[in-house]
Amino acid sequence: MKKWLIPLIVVVVIGFGLYQWAVGFNNTAVEYQADAKTAWSNVESSYQRRNDLIGNLIKTVQGAADFERTTLREVIEARAKATSTTIDAGNLTADNIAQFQQAQTGLSGALSKLLVSVERYPELRANQNFLELQSQLEGTENRINVARDRYNENVNIYDKHISKFPGTILAGWFGFDEMPRYKADPGSENAPDVNFEFN
């Protein structure tokens, strides 16, 4: 056997092993990234369901005579802003998520104000359609929380995969960057003021 053949075989085996490792890293990163993007789509889908329900809620509330037009207009404007703020799953940046979150938080605030205002309208509180929509909105808020948590879990798996050494080297070569997480709304770390008023 020729002397140069053994080193060549060793180099080929090592090269093939490195190739397999790189392919495995890349394919796993692609899979984890796709899972995180799908989880983001589920977040947007949950918010879209809420926006649709709010549209129906607005129609129901508009039917009530004398309902506060300013409050209703605030909800309509916040909903329009929230529905126009979307993010392509391929362009998930911290800034884009912050803008999306800000629009959704604005809508949540306007919606809360509307629901508090409804307390002064017995005909709305007795309206079966309104009560059903309110119940569906509560369930949708829970779905949104679950979807955001799942998104963060998927991002965490992906980020850990591309951040561990020596995979971090390949991540740079293959163009895998960390994905931003969905963060709590500013001020949510403070307990809300709860004030029960009894009539």
Salt bridges, closest charged atoms under 4 A:
GLU68 OE2 - ARG120 NH2 2.54
GLU74 OE1 - LYS113 NZ 3.11
GLU77 OE2 - ARG73 NE 3.83
GLU119 OE1 - ARG125 NH1 3.92
GLU141 OE2 - ARG50 NH1 3.05
ASP159 OD2 - ARG181 NH1 2.96
